[in-house]
Amino acid sequence: MACKVKVFVFLSLLSLSVRGQEADTLAARLGALPPGKERVDLLNTIVSLLRERNVYEAVQYGTEAMGLAKKLGYKPGYGLALENLGWIYYRRGLYTDAFELSQEALKITTELGDSTAMARCLNNVAAINYEKAQYREALKRFRQAYAISWRRKDIETAVRSLNNISFSYLGLKKIDSAGYYAQKALEGSKANRDGYLPAFSFRILGDIEFEKGNFEPALKNYREAMRISEATGNYFIQASTLHRIGKVYASQKKFEMALETLNKNVQIARQNGYADELERTYKLIAGIHYSNHEVKRAYQYLNRHLAIHDSLINQRNGERMGLLSAQFESEIKQSQIEALEQDAKIREEEIKRQEILGYVYVGGFVLLMGVAFILFFSNRKIKRINIELELKKRQVESQSAQLKNINQAKDKLLSIISHDMRSPLSSLRGVLNIAQAGGLSPQELGALTGQIRSQLDTVYDDLANLLQWTQSQLQGLKVTPGIFDLGKMADEVALLFNAPAAAKGVALANQIEAGLLAHADPNHVKLILRNLLSNAIKFSKENGKVTLSAKLSGEFVEVSVADTGVGIGADEISKLFDHAVHFTKEGTNKEKGMGIGLLLVWEFVGKNGGAMNVKSSPGEGSVFSFTLKRATGA
């Protein structure tokens, strides 16, 4: 067995060495080629050979191929250029660009009917799903890519898909499945003799052994991955495998060997711009120095880690906005495609109906007795087709309505994020800059820390509301009712607001007694209480009071949150629960909100079979009440 592996590795290395020489030879031919389709094809071939070995050169050739193919209107060449660049940008961590390029490539290859290229593009898109920890969605697309490439006998893409399926199962912590597909990919690599693919397989097998706590078998597989990737010039596999080897040594307390290995990782990651690898490795090195009681060195590497981490956070925040918009557009396009497919089916059924009528008329000329027989069965079939057409027409109308709702939800979500989230985050960054500048007394630092905590709590609550609202708009609310003690829940929620209420000088009182049982979704009721208490404190002045109470009303329990704050005018009350109006208002201490908290409260109360009521006058405070079904036993 060991002999077979050595022979296989030797053949793989020889194949990849030839690939490197082939890329250089092809690049030398470019000078003599005019700007035409042949040049585009040659550029794409060079990029395919270089994209795992030298990303900088690959980007240059790929960009030229994309621009020239687009100018020539050469769709096959343009699609392949987009596919290559999408994969390269994914390797560099530029997920928004990678997603857009890969989606466009998938669209073109689908139009061209190039199923082999479709499988490669599906791998690109699924890889981005994996980076977002959407392992099941990634697994679904990797399986589609494998099925297509296997049918087309594209062994290289099939093996690549198997490796990715294994990696996705590893993300889901399904170790046995991950091992099965990694071994299957390795066997396919032996038949294909492609160096990059077995290196990936050995790395995954090492990850599996590490997850099991088997350090020596893990190192053996990692070394095989290094051996292949070093000979083939695959710097990404080298960097990621060196990090894993260093992690194993650190777990074995072999700190000197770990540091030596991780320093090699740093060198490769710097040369190739692998910021993600540098971020992880600096953090691991800092931990090793700390374990060795080398606090100063640990601090230095921790600072390096944080510098890259902050840079990546800023980059990814921008990318998340782009990726979020791209995903919305992708979902909308998918809905449009489905609607078009339904429309095409309707047209096909219309054609079939016309054909059936034609057969009826022809049959009438052939035999009068046959006409009656044919008409009888044809009419039955036509009625059935008409019913099916009507059903499909309704489906198209329903999908069009869903498409419109998705568009509206997308526009409102992006508007909320771009406007209402920016202000508190900018304020928080300013406060952090003051703290970082230093020169503050302990009292000032303590006050500043409290301010930071308050702003972070506000941003966290806003994000929680935003996520709940987005889910309710796109997926609908799911209610899981149960019987719970309303008094105990009120105590738990009120406890969360004791500190912010005290900081503002507002007295918070819970008058709901333990033992009062309600029947509703407990998680929904907690969110309702949190939002109402947060608003009550937000609009209360110093020395104000917020009271939480409840009373029985027939088969219902009426819960009230009363405050002695600034109150609300009648014209503003009408805007509180209007989805078409984005209404928000500053608190008494200039606290900001996103204007969706009360919308969530309104929806959650309604979904749980209750109703809301608001009583308020400017300057006299407000009372927000809602009803829940009463329960008589647990």
C-alpha positions as CSV (number, residue, x, y, z in Angstrom):
1,M,0.0,0.0,0.0
2,A,2.8,2.4,0.9
3,C,4.6,1.6,-2.3
4,K,1.4,2.4,-4.3
5,V,1.0,5.8,-2.5
6,K,4.6,6.7,-3.3
7,V,4.2,5.8,-7.0
8,F,1.0,7.8,-7.1
9,V,2.6,10.9,-5.5
10,F,5.6,10.7,-7.8
11,L,3.3,10.6,-10.9
12,S,1.2,13.5,-9.5
13,L,4.3,15.7,-8.9
14,L,5.6,14.9,-12.4
15,S,2.2,15.9,-13.9
16,L,2.2,19.2,-12.0
17,S,5.8,19.9,-12.9
18,V,4.8,19.5,-16.6
19,R,1.9,21.8,-16.0
20,G,4.2,24.6,-14.7
21,Q,6.5,24.2,-17.8
22,E,3.4,24.2,-20.0
23,A,2.1,27.5,-18.6
24,D,5.5,29.1,-19.3
25,T,5.5,27.8,-22.8
26,L,2.0,29.0,-23.5
27,A,2.8,32.4,-22.1
28,A,5.7,32.8,-24.5
29,R,3.2,32.2,-27.4
30,L,1.0,35.2,-26.4
31,G,3.2,37.8,-28.0
32,A,2.6,36.5,-31.5
33,L,-1.2,36.3,-31.2
34,P,-3.5,39.1,-32.2
35,P,-6.5,40.1,-30.0
36,G,-9.0,37.4,-31.1
37,K,-10.8,34.2,-29.8
38,E,-7.6,32.2,-30.1
39,R,-5.8,34.6,-27.7
40,V,-8.8,34.4,-25.3
41,D,-8.6,30.6,-25.2
42,L,-4.8,30.6,-24.7
43,L,-5.1,33.2,-21.8
44,N,-7.8,31.0,-20.1
45,T,-5.7,27.9,-20.5
46,I,-2.8,29.7,-18.8
47,V,-5.0,31.0,-16.0
48,S,-6.4,27.4,-15.4
49,L,-2.8,26.2,-15.0
50,L,-1.6,29.1,-12.8
51,R,-4.6,29.8,-10.5
52,E,-3.5,27.4,-7.8
53,R,0.3,28.2,-8.2
54,N,0.7,31.9,-8.8
55,V,-2.5,34.0,-8.2
56,Y,-0.9,37.3,-9.1
57,E,0.0,36.3,-12.6
58,A,-3.2,34.4,-12.9
59,V,-5.2,37.5,-12.1
60,Q,-3.3,39.5,-14.8
61,Y,-4.0,36.9,-17.5
62,G,-7.6,36.3,-16.4
63,T,-8.4,40.1,-16.4
64,E,-7.1,40.4,-19.9
65,A,-9.1,37.3,-21.0
66,M,-12.3,38.7,-19.5
67,G,-11.9,42.1,-21.1
68,L,-11.0,40.8,-24.5
69,A,-13.8,38.1,-24.6
70,K,-16.4,40.7,-23.5
71,K,-15.2,43.1,-26.2
72,L,-15.4,40.3,-28.9
73,G,-18.8,39.0,-27.6
74,Y,-17.1,35.6,-27.2
75,K,-19.4,34.0,-24.6
76,P,-17.6,30.7,-24.0
77,G,-14.3,32.5,-23.4
78,Y,-16.0,35.1,-21.3
79,G,-17.7,32.5,-19.1
80,L,-14.4,30.6,-18.5
81,A,-12.6,33.9,-17.6
82,L,-15.3,34.8,-15.1
83,E,-15.2,31.3,-13.6
84,N,-11.3,31.4,-13.1
85,L,-11.4,34.9,-11.6
86,G,-14.3,34.0,-9.3
87,W,-12.2,31.1,-7.9
88,I,-9.0,33.3,-7.5
89,Y,-11.0,36.0,-5.7
90,Y,-12.4,33.3,-3.4
91,R,-8.9,32.1,-2.6
92,R,-8.0,35.7,-1.6
93,G,-11.1,36.1,0.6
94,L,-12.8,38.7,-1.6
95,Y,-16.2,36.9,-1.3
96,T,-18.4,39.6,-2.8
97,D,-16.4,39.8,-6.1
98,A,-16.1,36.0,-6.1
99,F,-19.9,35.5,-5.7
100,E,-20.8,38.0,-8.4
101,L,-18.3,36.6,-10.9
102,S,-19.3,33.0,-10.2
103,Q,-23.0,33.8,-10.5
104,E,-22.4,35.5,-13.8
105,A,-20.3,32.6,-15.1
106,L,-23.0,30.1,-14.0
107,K,-25.6,32.1,-15.9
108,I,-23.5,32.2,-19.1
109,T,-22.7,28.5,-19.0
110,T,-26.3,27.6,-18.4
111,E,-27.3,29.7,-21.4
112,L,-24.6,27.9,-23.5
113,G,-25.7,24.5,-22.2
114,D,-22.1,23.7,-21.1
115,S,-22.8,21.3,-18.2
116,T,-19.1,20.7,-17.5
117,A,-18.5,24.4,-16.9
118,M,-21.7,24.6,-14.9
119,A,-20.3,21.9,-12.5
120,R,-17.2,24.0,-12.0
121,C,-19.2,27.2,-11.4
122,L,-21.4,25.4,-8.9
123,N,-18.2,24.5,-6.9
124,N,-17.3,28.1,-6.9
125,V,-20.6,29.3,-5.6
126,A,-20.9,26.5,-3.0
127,A,-17.4,27.3,-1.7
128,I,-18.7,30.8,-0.8
129,N,-21.7,29.2,1.0
130,Y,-19.1,27.1,3.0
131,E,-17.2,30.2,4.1
132,K,-20.5,31.7,5.4
133,A,-20.9,28.4,7.4
134,Q,-24.0,27.5,5.3
135,Y,-22.8,23.9,5.2
136,R,-26.0,22.3,4.1
137,E,-26.5,24.7,1.2
138,A,-22.9,24.2,0.2
139,L,-23.4,20.4,0.4
140,K,-26.4,20.6,-1.8
141,R,-24.5,22.5,-4.6
142,F,-21.4,20.4,-4.3
143,R,-23.5,17.3,-4.8
144,Q,-25.1,18.8,-7.9
145,A,-21.6,19.6,-9.2
146,Y,-20.5,16.0,-8.6
147,A,-23.6,14.5,-10.3
148,I,-23.1,16.7,-13.4
149,S,-19.3,16.1,-13.7
150,W,-19.6,12.4,-13.1
151,R,-22.2,12.1,-15.9
152,R,-19.9,14.1,-18.2
153,K,-16.9,11.9,-17.2
154,D,-15.1,15.0,-16.0
155,I,-13.0,13.2,-13.4
156,E,-11.0,16.2,-12.2
157,T,-14.2,18.3,-11.4
158,A,-15.8,15.2,-9.9
159,V,-12.9,14.6,-7.5
160,R,-12.8,18.3,-6.6
161,S,-16.5,18.1,-5.8
162,L,-15.9,14.9,-3.6
163,N,-13.2,16.8,-1.7
164,N,-15.6,19.7,-1.1
165,I,-18.4,17.4,0.0
166,S,-16.0,15.8,2.5
167,F,-15.0,19.3,3.8
168,S,-18.7,20.3,4.2
169,Y,-19.4,17.2,6.2
170,L,-16.4,18.1,8.4
171,G,-18.0,21.5,9.0
172,L,-21.1,19.7,10.1
173,K,-19.0,17.5,12.4
174,K,-20.1,14.3,10.6
175,I,-16.6,12.8,10.8
176,D,-17.5,9.3,9.3
177,S,-19.1,10.8,6.2
178,A,-16.2,13.3,5.8
179,G,-13.7,10.4,5.9
180,Y,-15.7,8.3,3.4
181,Y,-15.8,11.1,0.7
182,A,-12.1,12.1,1.3
183,Q,-11.0,8.5,0.7
184,K,-13.2,8.4,-2.4
185,A,-11.7,11.6,-3.7
186,L,-8.2,10.3,-3.0
187,E,-9.0,7.2,-5.1
188,G,-10.3,9.3,-7.9
189,S,-7.1,11.5,-7.7
190,K,-5.0,8.4,-8.3
191,A,-6.8,7.7,-11.5
192,N,-6.6,11.4,-12.6
193,R,-3.0,12.0,-11.3
194,D,-3.7,15.6,-10.4
195,G,-1.4,17.0,-7.7
196,Y,-3.7,19.6,-6.2
197,L,-6.6,17.3,-5.6
198,P,-4.7,14.6,-3.5
199,A,-3.0,17.4,-1.5
200,F,-6.5,18.6,-0.5
201,S,-7.6,15.0,0.2
202,F,-4.6,14.4,2.5
203,R,-5.2,17.7,4.3
204,I,-8.9,16.8,5.0
205,L,-7.9,13.3,6.2
206,G,-5.4,15.1,8.6
207,D,-8.3,17.4,9.8
208,I,-10.4,14.3,10.5
209,E,-7.6,12.6,12.6
210,F,-7.1,15.9,14.5
211,E,-10.8,16.1,15.3
212,K,-10.5,12.6,16.7
213,G,-7.5,13.6,18.8
214,N,-5.1,11.3,16.8
215,F,-2.2,13.7,16.4
216,E,0.4,11.4,14.8
217,P,-1.9,10.1,12.0
218,A,-3.0,13.7,11.5
219,L,0.7,14.8,11.1
220,K,1.3,12.0,8.6
221,N,-1.5,13.1,6.4
222,Y,-0.5,16.8,6.7
223,R,3.0,16.0,5.7
224,E,1.8,14.2,2.5
225,A,-0.3,17.3,1.7
226,M,2.8,19.5,2.2
227,R,5.0,17.2,0.2
228,I,2.7,17.4,-2.8
229,S,1.8,21.1,-2.5
230,E,5.5,22.2,-2.2
231,A,6.5,20.3,-5.3
232,T,3.5,21.7,-7.3
233,G,3.8,25.2,-6.1
234,N,0.4,25.4,-4.5
235,Y,1.0,28.1,-2.0
236,F,-2.5,28.1,-0.6
237,I,-2.5,24.5,0.4
238,Q,1.1,25.0,1.8
239,A,0.0,27.9,4.0
240,S,-3.2,26.2,5.3
241,T,-1.4,22.9,6.0
242,L,1.5,24.6,7.8
243,H,-1.0,26.2,10.1
244,R,-2.6,22.9,10.9
245,I,0.8,21.2,11.6
246,G,1.7,24.1,13.9
247,K,-1.7,23.6,15.7
248,V,-0.9,19.9,16.2
249,Y,2.5,20.7,17.7
250,A,0.9,23.3,20.0
251,S,-1.6,20.7,21.1
252,Q,1.3,18.3,21.9
253,K,3.1,21.1,23.8
254,K,6.0,21.0,21.3
255,F,6.1,24.7,21.2
256,E,9.5,25.2,19.5
257,M,8.5,23.0,16.5
258,A,5.1,24.7,16.4
259,L,6.7,28.2,16.2
260,E,9.2,27.1,13.5
261,T,6.3,25.7,11.4
262,L,4.1,28.7,11.9
263,N,6.8,31.1,10.9
264,K,7.0,29.4,7.6
265,N,3.2,29.8,7.3
266,V,3.6,33.6,8.0
267,Q,6.2,33.9,5.3
268,I,4.1,32.2,2.6
269,A,0.9,34.0,3.7
270,R,2.7,37.4,3.5
271,Q,4.1,36.8,0.1
272,N,0.7,35.8,-1.3
273,G,-1.6,38.1,0.6
274,Y,-3.5,35.4,2.5
275,A,-4.8,37.7,5.3
276,D,-7.1,35.1,6.8
277,E,-4.1,32.7,7.3
278,L,-2.0,35.5,8.9
279,E,-4.9,36.4,11.3
280,R,-5.3,32.9,12.5
281,T,-1.6,32.2,12.7
282,Y,-0.7,35.3,14.7
283,K,-3.4,34.4,17.2
284,L,-2.0,30.9,17.6
285,I,1.6,32.2,18.0
286,A,0.4,34.6,20.6
287,G,-1.2,31.7,22.5
288,I,2.0,29.7,22.4
289,H,4.1,32.5,23.7
290,Y,1.6,33.0,26.5
291,S,1.8,29.3,27.4
292,N,5.6,29.8,27.6
293,H,5.1,32.8,29.9
294,E,6.6,35.0,27.3
295,V,4.0,37.8,27.9
296,K,5.8,40.5,25.9
297,R,6.1,38.3,22.8
298,A,2.5,37.1,23.2
299,Y,1.4,40.8,23.4
300,Q,3.3,41.6,20.2
301,Y,1.7,38.9,18.2
302,L,-1.7,39.5,19.7
303,N,-1.4,43.1,18.5
304,R,-0.5,41.9,15.0
305,H,-3.5,39.5,15.1
306,L,-5.8,42.4,16.1
307,A,-4.5,44.7,13.5
308,I,-5.3,42.2,10.7
309,H,-8.5,41.2,12.4
310,D,-9.7,44.9,12.5
311,S,-8.7,45.3,8.9
312,L,-10.6,42.2,7.9
313,I,-13.7,43.3,9.9
314,N,-13.8,46.6,8.0
315,Q,-13.4,44.8,4.7
316,R,-15.9,42.1,5.5
317,N,-18.5,44.6,6.8
318,G,-18.3,46.2,3.4
319,E,-18.4,42.9,1.7
320,R,-21.4,41.7,3.8
321,M,-23.4,44.6,2.4
322,G,-22.4,43.7,-1.1
323,L,-22.9,40.0,-0.6
324,L,-26.3,40.6,1.1
325,S,-27.5,42.6,-1.8
326,A,-26.0,40.1,-4.3
327,Q,-27.8,37.3,-2.5
328,F,-31.1,39.2,-2.6
329,E,-30.6,39.7,-6.3
330,S,-29.7,36.0,-6.7
331,E,-32.9,35.0,-4.9
332,I,-35.0,37.4,-7.0
333,K,-33.4,36.1,-10.2
334,Q,-34.1,32.5,-9.1
335,S,-37.8,33.4,-8.5
336,Q,-37.9,35.1,-11.9
337,I,-36.4,32.0,-13.5
338,E,-39.0,29.8,-11.9
339,A,-41.8,32.1,-13.0
340,L,-40.5,32.0,-16.6
341,E,-40.3,28.2,-16.4
342,Q,-43.9,28.1,-15.3
343,D,-44.9,30.5,-18.2
344,A,-43.0,28.2,-20.7
345,K,-44.9,25.2,-19.4
346,I,-48.2,27.1,-19.9
347,R,-47.3,27.8,-23.5
348,E,-46.4,24.2,-24.0
349,E,-49.7,23.1,-22.7
350,E,-51.4,25.6,-25.0
351,I,-49.6,24.1,-28.0
352,K,-50.5,20.6,-26.9
353,R,-54.2,21.6,-26.6
354,Q,-54.1,23.0,-30.2
355,E,-52.5,19.7,-31.4
356,I,-55.2,17.7,-29.7
357,L,-57.9,19.8,-31.4
358,G,-56.1,19.4,-34.7
359,Y,-56.2,15.6,-34.3
360,V,-59.9,15.8,-33.6
361,Y,-60.6,17.7,-36.8
362,V,-58.5,15.4,-38.9
363,G,-60.2,12.4,-37.4
364,G,-63.6,13.8,-38.3
365,F,-62.7,13.7,-42.0
366,V,-61.5,10.1,-41.7
367,L,-64.4,8.5,-39.9
368,L,-67.5,10.1,-38.5
369,M,-68.0,7.4,-35.9
370,G,-64.4,8.0,-34.7
371,V,-65.1,11.7,-34.3
372,A,-67.6,11.2,-31.5
373,F,-65.2,8.8,-29.8
374,I,-62.2,11.1,-30.1
375,L,-64.2,14.2,-29.1
376,F,-65.4,12.5,-25.9
377,F,-61.9,11.7,-24.7
378,S,-60.4,14.9,-26.1
379,N,-62.9,17.0,-24.2
380,R,-62.0,15.3,-21.0
381,K,-58.3,15.9,-21.6
382,I,-58.9,19.5,-22.6
383,K,-60.8,20.1,-19.4
384,R,-58.0,18.6,-17.4
385,I,-55.4,20.7,-19.2
386,N,-57.5,23.8,-18.6
387,I,-57.6,23.0,-14.9
388,E,-53.9,22.5,-14.9
389,L,-53.3,25.8,-16.8
390,E,-55.5,27.6,-14.3
391,L,-53.5,26.1,-11.4
392,K,-50.2,27.0,-13.0
393,K,-51.4,30.5,-13.8
394,R,-52.2,31.0,-10.1
395,Q,-48.8,29.6,-9.2
396,V,-47.2,32.2,-11.5
397,E,-49.3,35.0,-9.9
398,S,-48.3,33.8,-6.4
399,Q,-44.6,33.7,-7.3
400,S,-44.9,37.2,-8.8
401,A,-46.4,38.5,-5.5
402,Q,-43.6,36.7,-3.5
403,L,-41.1,38.4,-5.8
404,K,-42.6,41.8,-5.1
405,N,-42.5,41.1,-1.3
406,I,-38.9,40.0,-1.5
407,N,-38.0,43.2,-3.3
408,Q,-39.8,45.4,-0.8
409,A,-38.2,43.5,2.1
410,K,-34.8,43.9,0.5
411,D,-35.2,47.7,0.0
412,K,-36.4,48.2,3.5
413,L,-33.7,46.1,5.1
414,L,-30.9,47.8,3.1
415,S,-32.3,51.2,4.0
416,I,-32.4,50.3,7.7
417,I,-28.8,49.0,7.7
418,S,-27.3,51.8,5.7
419,H,-29.0,54.6,7.7
420,D,-30.0,53.5,11.2
421,M,-27.1,51.2,11.9
422,R,-24.4,53.7,10.7
423,S,-25.1,56.4,13.3
424,P,-24.7,54.3,16.5
425,L,-21.6,52.5,15.1
426,S,-20.0,55.8,14.1
427,S,-20.7,57.1,17.6
428,L,-19.2,53.9,19.2
429,R,-16.1,54.2,17.0
430,G,-15.6,57.8,18.2
431,V,-15.8,56.7,21.9
432,L,-13.4,53.9,21.3
433,N,-10.9,56.3,19.6
434,I,-11.1,58.5,22.8
435,A,-10.4,55.5,25.0
436,Q,-7.5,54.3,22.7
437,A,-5.9,57.8,22.8
438,G,-5.3,57.4,26.6
439,G,-4.7,60.1,29.1
440,L,-7.9,59.5,30.9
441,S,-8.4,59.3,34.7
442,P,-9.8,56.2,36.2
443,Q,-13.1,58.0,36.8
444,E,-13.2,59.2,33.2
445,L,-12.3,55.7,31.9
446,G,-15.0,54.2,34.0
447,A,-17.6,56.6,32.7
448,L,-16.4,56.0,29.1
449,T,-16.5,52.2,29.6
450,G,-20.1,52.5,30.8
451,Q,-20.9,54.6,27.7
452,I,-19.3,52.0,25.4
453,R,-21.3,49.2,27.2
454,S,-24.5,51.1,26.8
455,Q,-24.0,51.7,23.1
456,L,-23.0,48.1,22.5
457,D,-26.2,47.0,24.2
458,T,-28.2,49.3,22.0
459,V,-26.5,48.0,18.8
460,Y,-27.0,44.4,20.0
461,D,-30.7,44.9,20.7
462,D,-31.2,46.6,17.3
463,L,-29.5,43.8,15.5
464,A,-31.6,41.2,17.3
465,N,-34.8,43.1,16.3
466,L,-33.5,43.4,12.7
467,L,-32.8,39.7,12.4
468,Q,-36.2,38.8,13.9
469,W,-37.9,41.3,11.5
470,T,-36.0,40.0,8.5
471,Q,-37.0,36.4,9.3
472,S,-40.6,37.3,9.7
473,Q,-40.7,39.1,6.4
474,L,-38.9,36.5,4.3
475,Q,-39.8,33.2,6.0
476,G,-42.9,34.0,8.0
477,L,-43.4,33.7,11.8
478,K,-43.4,30.2,13.3
479,V,-45.4,30.0,16.6
480,T,-44.6,27.3,19.1
481,P,-47.1,27.9,22.0
482,G,-46.7,26.5,25.5
483,I,-47.8,27.2,29.1
484,F,-45.4,29.3,31.2
485,D,-45.4,31.4,34.4
486,L,-45.8,35.0,33.2
487,G,-44.7,36.4,36.6
488,K,-41.4,34.6,36.6
489,M,-40.8,35.6,33.0
490,A,-41.5,39.2,33.8
491,D,-39.0,39.0,36.7
492,E,-36.3,37.6,34.3
493,V,-36.9,40.3,31.7
494,A,-37.1,43.1,34.2
495,L,-33.8,42.0,35.7
496,L,-32.1,42.6,32.3
497,F,-33.2,46.3,32.5
498,N,-32.3,47.1,36.1
499,A,-28.9,48.5,35.2
500,P,-29.9,50.7,32.2
501,A,-32.9,52.0,34.2
502,A,-30.8,52.8,37.3
503,A,-28.2,54.5,35.0
504,K,-30.9,56.8,33.7
505,G,-32.4,57.3,37.2
506,V,-35.7,55.5,36.3
507,A,-37.5,53.3,38.8
508,L,-38.5,49.9,37.4
509,A,-41.2,47.9,39.1
510,N,-42.7,44.5,38.3
511,Q,-46.1,44.0,39.8
512,I,-46.9,40.7,38.1
513,E,-47.2,38.0,40.6
514,A,-45.6,34.5,40.2
515,G,-48.1,31.8,39.3
516,L,-50.0,33.7,36.7
517,L,-50.0,31.3,33.7
518,A,-50.3,32.2,30.0
519,H,-50.5,30.1,26.8
520,A,-48.3,31.5,24.0
521,D,-44.9,31.2,22.4
522,P,-42.5,32.0,25.4
523,N,-39.7,33.3,23.1
524,H,-42.2,35.7,21.4
525,V,-43.5,37.0,24.7
526,K,-39.9,37.6,26.0
527,L,-39.2,39.7,22.9
528,I,-42.4,41.6,23.3
529,L,-41.6,42.4,27.0
530,R,-38.0,43.4,26.1
531,N,-39.0,45.8,23.4
532,L,-41.8,47.4,25.5
533,L,-39.6,47.9,28.6
534,S,-36.7,49.2,26.4
535,N,-39.0,51.8,24.9
536,A,-40.5,52.8,28.2
537,I,-37.0,53.4,29.7
538,K,-35.8,55.1,26.5
539,F,-38.6,57.7,26.7
540,S,-38.6,58.2,30.5
541,K,-36.9,61.2,32.1
542,E,-34.8,61.2,35.2
543,N,-36.7,60.2,38.4
544,G,-39.4,58.7,36.2
545,K,-41.1,55.3,36.8
546,V,-41.8,52.3,34.6
547,T,-44.3,49.7,35.9
548,L,-45.0,46.2,34.6
549,S,-48.5,44.9,35.6
550,A,-51.1,42.3,34.5
551,K,-54.8,41.6,35.1
552,L,-57.3,38.9,34.1
553,S,-59.8,39.7,31.5
554,G,-62.1,36.7,30.8
555,E,-60.1,34.1,28.9
556,F,-57.2,36.4,28.5
557,V,-54.4,38.0,30.5
558,E,-53.9,41.7,29.9
559,V,-50.3,42.8,30.3
560,S,-49.4,46.5,30.6
561,V,-46.1,48.5,30.5
562,A,-46.7,52.0,31.9
563,D,-44.2,54.9,32.0
564,T,-44.2,58.5,33.2
565,G,-42.2,59.7,30.2
566,V,-42.7,62.2,27.4
567,G,-45.8,60.5,25.9
568,I,-46.9,60.2,22.3
569,G,-49.3,62.3,20.2
570,A,-52.4,60.8,18.5
571,D,-50.9,61.4,15.0
572,E,-47.7,59.5,16.0
573,I,-49.6,56.6,17.5
574,S,-51.2,55.9,14.1
575,K,-47.6,55.4,12.6
576,L,-46.3,53.0,15.3
577,F,-47.7,49.8,13.7
578,D,-47.8,50.9,10.0
579,H,-45.4,48.7,7.9
580,A,-45.5,51.3,5.1
581,V,-44.0,54.0,7.4
582,H,-40.5,53.8,8.8
583,F,-41.1,55.7,12.0
584,T,-38.4,56.2,14.6
585,K,-37.8,58.8,17.4
586,E,-35.0,59.7,19.7
587,G,-35.2,59.0,23.4
588,T,-34.9,61.5,26.2
589,N,-31.1,61.0,26.3
590,K,-30.8,61.1,22.5
591,E,-31.0,57.3,22.3
592,K,-31.6,56.0,18.7
593,G,-33.6,53.1,17.4
594,M,-34.4,51.4,14.1
595,G,-38.1,51.8,14.2
596,I,-38.9,48.0,13.9
597,G,-39.2,47.0,17.5
598,L,-42.9,47.9,17.9
599,L,-43.7,46.4,14.4
600,L,-42.3,43.1,15.8
601,V,-44.3,43.5,19.0
602,W,-47.5,44.0,16.9
603,E,-46.8,41.0,14.7
604,F,-45.9,38.7,17.6
605,V,-48.9,39.6,19.7
606,G,-51.2,39.0,16.7
607,K,-49.6,35.7,15.8
608,N,-50.2,34.5,19.4
609,G,-53.9,35.3,19.3
610,G,-53.7,38.6,21.2
611,A,-54.4,42.3,20.6
612,M,-52.6,45.5,21.4
613,N,-53.7,48.8,22.8
614,V,-51.9,52.2,23.3
615,K,-52.9,55.0,25.6
616,S,-50.8,58.1,25.7
617,S,-50.7,61.9,25.8
618,P,-47.8,64.2,25.3
619,G,-46.1,65.0,28.7
620,E,-48.2,62.4,30.6
621,G,-46.5,59.1,29.8
622,S,-47.7,56.1,27.9
623,V,-49.4,52.7,28.6
624,F,-48.7,49.8,26.1
625,S,-51.1,46.9,26.7
626,F,-51.4,43.5,25.0
627,T,-53.4,40.4,25.7
628,L,-52.4,36.7,25.9
629,K,-54.5,33.6,26.2
630,R,-54.9,32.5,29.8
631,A,-53.8,29.1,31.0
632,T,-55.2,27.2,34.0
633,G,-52.5,24.6,34.5
634,A,-49.0,23.6,33.4
